């Protein structure tokens, strides 16, 4: 049952049209996007979700702003337990996180599996904007990578990363850092994960610097369909490379999408 179907009888037809079809579930927290026109009904929607889904204990809504260099989009609690901390299970790993202190989206679950499938035996993987570790821990646990470097500038994300590394029993197989990604030079990594779409262009040179010749970069960015060629042009201007794949990783707004552009450094 989607959210529109759930709220039939509770909202009128015009309100149902404004409502998103789905919500994100992160652990035991349901995360909604509420249009301004429905703010007067947000408590009603939240309580309905809480009563319907027994595995949800808190309902929150995303605020309209994304804060600072840590890419945090704060949430407001609408119903249920007064907490934004949860444990999220995804692809066989567990991640402890606080939605008001770190960036995390469950919408990249399938994309993370795609990247995992491309990791080869003895690869050195550098995940330079790793957040609480969904890519890094998955790769350490389920691939034959030789080395994984996980880094995030956000001290709260780093704290949860260390906790999640212990929780998933991969503490001896990963190197964790709380640094500015610009502090890394000449890592010579086989795979470089660049999941910082809002600021991606400013880190392109750094991606080339830390990838070995013949290595692969997973470069995330935001773009409309007709803007994607501009993102590709930016990559090619930053260094010698071959574009391998362009993957649409979900929408973030009207006609705007998160993309992963895979490229090989030449």
Number of C-alpha atoms within 10 A of each C-alpha: 7 10 17 17 12 16 17 12 9 14 17 10 11 8 16 19 11 14 19 14 13 14 16 14 17 23 21 20 25 23 22 24 17 21 13 11 11 15 11 10 14 20 16 16 23 21 15 17 21 19 12 10 11 9 13 18 19 24 29 26 19 17 13 13 11 13 10 8 11 19 19 17 18 20 20 17 19 20 21 16 13 13 16 20 17 17 15 16 15 16 12 9 18 19 22 20 26 18 23 16 20 20 19 21 11 16 14 15 14 13 17 18 15 12 16 18 12 13 19 15 10 12 18 23 29 27 24 28 23 28 29 29 28 23 22 27 26 21 23 24 17 15 17 14 20 14 18 21 20 26 26 24 18 22 16 17 26 23 16 20 28 18 18 23 25 12 14 16 14 14 16 9 15 20 15 20 18 18 16 13 18 13 7 15 13 12 16 17 26 24 27 25 25 24 19 21 17 14 14 16 18 10 17 19 14 19 33 26 19 22 25 21 16 15 21 27 29 22 24 25 22 24 21 16 12 9 11 17 12 11 19 15 10 13 22 16 12 15 15 13 19 16 15 12 12 16 14 17 18 14 15 12 10 7 10 15 19 20 23 22 21 20 22 21 21 13
